[in-house]
Amino acid sequence: MSDKISSQSSMDLVARYSANNYHPLPVVIAKGKGAWVYDLEGKRFMDMLSAYSSLNFGHCNDELIATAKEQLERVTLTSRAFHNDQWGPFCEGLAKLCRMECVLAMNTGAEAVETAIKTARRWGYLRKKIPENKAKIICCEGNFHGRTTTVISFSTDPKARAHFGPYTPGFSLVPYGDLAALEKAIDLETAAFLVEPIQGERGIVPPPPGYLQAALELCRKHNVLFIADEVQTGLGRTGTTFVCEYEGIQPDMYILGKALGGGIMPISAVVSSWDILGVFSPGDHGSTFGGNPFACAIACKVIEILNRQTFQKNAKEQGDYFIKKLQTQNLSTVKEVRGRGLLIGIEIHTHKGPARQYCESLFAQDLLCKDTQEQVIRLAPPLNITRQEIDWALERLIKVLQ
């Protein structure tokens, strides 16, 4: 953003954000580094949102910026009609990271979810031999997979669904973490089970221990695809590259986005096997910008960094420390602290008021957090956050929440 923007115009923008209630902690960002961002007046804030989980490696990561600049000197955009020299390395690197065989790139997480739905339905018809137009996908109550028309059709969030109908058919819902309900919902027309390994927008809700592994076994038993939406949780956020690793499972399909572009360029992907993604032929599905060389170059660097495992290790160590510290404070406003790695939810007692007011108080303490589902403060700092920075944040959290 230009430094020539006046203080008054930036305050007008803040006022508009505040008026429409979209962002609880408006701040016009002029620059950033690591876990820190600055407004146009030079005031510093700690980013506990990671730009909505898109900046796993921190603001203005030196390696990612260098990669972006290098690619800017070369071709930055080709449509899907042309190949580029970043496409192959990106696909190979991401497939290996996921222990899969092939990649289909899109731009946003919601696009990747839509792609996974199309893939599962076509797989159901061509591989499982489900009667045409009968394929069903099972999802979980409390889910968040995006805001497109099809995706909100299986949402249970009134804010996402209200006044956007008619809704897309072909989906059924089961309670999150309920294996018996999942097994009961599966029938011969079920093509896939779509699940978040941790429900992020719902308030950082992990499933019961062993749930993911048992759900995968159910899917295998009934020839149903297990699709893991790790757009928010994947790529190091929880202390492992993917949350699925905690239960030692390999899904049939990963949905990835957000941090895949390093916070610089939107890029998302569905990653799976040839048997599954191979249901597409050239021209069946695509995206004008999906797999463009600029985004792919940055994603290649993201994959290289993840292969070092340093950010995953730091996320686990600092996250374990962060969660334990919060859980042992006996804060009067706090009902529960939960999460994995550096994806943390602080649930506020209802009689203590909504989470938003605490986020606003933390904003006044130079800490950027986000409320979700009325009562939960969501913390998702960059994965390079230090112990000293966490202690700085803890001091302010304890002061506001005690």
Sequence and secondary structure as in RCSB ss.txt:
>XXXX:A:sequence
MSDKISSQSSMDLVARYSANNYHPLPVVIAKGKGAWVYDLEGKRFMDMLSAYSSLNFGHCNDELIATAKEQLERV
TLTSRAFHNDQWGPFCEGLAKLCRMECVLAMNTGAEAVETAIKTARRWGYLRKKIPENKAKIICCEGNFHGRTTT
VISFSTDPKARAHFGPYTPGFSLVPYGDLAALEKAIDLETAAFLVEPIQGERGIVPPPPGYLQAALELCRKHNVL
FIADEVQTGLGRTGTTFVCEYEGIQPDMYILGKALGGGIMPISAVVSSWDILGVFSPGDHGSTFGGNPFACAIAC
KVIEILNRQTFQKNAKEQGDYFIKKLQTQNLSTVKEVRGRGLLIGIEIHTHKGPARQYCESLFAQDLLCKDTQEQ
VIRLAPPLNITRQEIDWALERLIKVLQ
>XXXX:A:secstr
  TTS HHHHHHHHHHHHHHTS SS   EEEEEBTEEEETT  EEEESSHHHHT TT BT HHHHHHHHHHHTS 
    TTS  TTHHHHHHHHHHHHT SEEEEESSHHHHHHHHHHHHHHHHHHTS   TT  EEEEETT    SSHH
HHTT   HHHHTT  S   SEEEE TT HHHHHHH  TTEEEEEE SSBTTTTSB   TTHHHHHHHHHHHTT E
EEEE TTTTTTTTSSSSGGGGGT   SEEEE GGGGTTTS  EEEEE HHHHTT  TTSS  SSTT HHHHHHHH
HHHHHHHH HHHHHHHHHHHHHHHHHHTS  TTEEEEEEETTEEEEEE GGG  HHHHHHHHHHTTEE EEETTT
EEEE   TT  HHHHHHHHHHHHHHH 
